Amino acid sequence: MTNYNLNENIFREYDIRGIVEQDFPENFVYDLGRSMGTKFLSLGEEQIGVSGDLRKSTDFIKRSVDFIQNLIT
């Protein structure tokens, strides 16, 4: 198990929020994508929507170590 030393306030009731450069190390984003994909697949989901806003960090999250690819593998 990896210890990310994360900001304890990033996890919200309805989403995950934080300052990308400070709160989301690349290995965390990678593992988050893998764990979310595993959970969705175990629930029988066949489609996953990924969205974002116009902030520069949206592209970082989507591309970070193939976040979207990890959702489906």
N, C-alpha and C positions, 0 to 999 in steps of 0.2 A: 504494500500500500504506500502511495506517495504522500508525503506531507507537503502541501502547497503553501502553508503559512498565509492563507487567504484572509482578506478583510472580511470579518464576520457579518458585515452589513450588506454584502452583495446579493445574498439570497433573499428574495422577497416572496410574498404569498403568490404572486402571479407572474413573476419573471426574475431575471438575474440582471442586476444593474451595478455598474461601477465605472471607474476610469480605466480604460483598456490598458494603457501603458503601465499602470500601477497595479491593477487588480486582476489581470488575466494573463499570467505567464503562458507562453506557447504550449508547454506540456499540459497545462490545465485545460486549455481549449481543446487540445487533441483528446484527452481522456474524457472530457465532457461530451464531445461528439460521439465517442465510442459507447459511453454508458447510456446516453439518450437513445442511440440507435438500438442497442441491446434491449432496452426497456420497451421501446415502441414495437420491435419485432416480437417480443414475448407477449405483447398484448394483441398480436395479430394485425397490426397496422401494415398497410402496404404502400401508403403514400405519406410523405412528411413535407410540410410546407416550411420554407425558410424565408424569413423576411428581414427587413432592416430599414433604416432611415437614411438620410443623406449625409450623415456624419462620415468622416474619413475612416473612422474605426470600423464601420460596418464591413468594408472590404477586407480589413485585417482579420476580423472574426471569421468571415466566410472562407477565406483562403488559408487561414492559419493551419498549417500542417493538414491540409485537406479536410477541414471540419465537416463539410457536406459529405465527402466520401466516407468518412468515419461513421456518419449516421447510418449508412446503408451497408456497411460491411460487418 
